[in-house]
Amino acid sequence: MNDDTPDSAQELADVLQDVRRHLLWQEEIAGRSLLVDAKVAAELQQQRAAASSV
């Protein structure tokens, strides 16, 4: 049974667009998380350096 009607093609295009948006959103969130992790790590390193120099 072949369901290549314009409606099903449009539905597939819509689903693929939603998937793309979701993946871009996940990539953006992951990038932000990495930036936050790097910032926290740098702050901890500074605190440790300050504590060891006292």
C-alpha positions in Angstrom: 0.0 0.0 0.0 1.6 3.2 -1.2 0.7 6.4 0.7 2.6 9.0 -1.2 -0.3 11.5 -1.3 0.5 15.2 -1.0 -1.0 15.1 2.5 1.4 12.4 3.7 4.3 14.1 2.0 3.5 17.4 3.8 3.0 15.6 7.1 6.5 14.0 6.7 8.0 17.4 5.8 6.4 18.9 8.9 7.7 16.1 11.1 11.2 16.5 9.7 11.0 20.2 10.3 10.0 19.6 13.9 12.9 17.2 14.3 15.3 19.7 12.9 14.1 22.4 15.3 14.3 20.0 18.3 17.9 19.0 17.4 18.9 22.6 17.0 17.3 23.4 20.3 19.2 20.5 22.0 22.5 21.6 20.4 21.9 25.2 21.7 21.1 23.9 25.2 24.2 21.6 25.1 26.4 24.5 24.1 25.1 26.7 26.9 25.7 23.8 29.4 29.3 23.5 28.2 29.8 27.2 28.7 28.3 27.1 32.2 30.5 24.0 33.1 33.6 25.8 31.8 32.8 28.9 33.8 32.1 26.9 37.0 35.3 25.0 36.5 37.3 28.2 36.1 35.7 29.7 39.2 36.5 26.6 41.2 40.1 26.7 40.0 40.4 30.4 41.0 39.0 29.7 44.4 41.4 26.8 44.9 44.3 28.9 43.8 43.3 31.7 46.1 42.9 29.2 49.0 46.2 27.6 48.5 48.1 30.9 48.4 46.7 32.0 51.8 
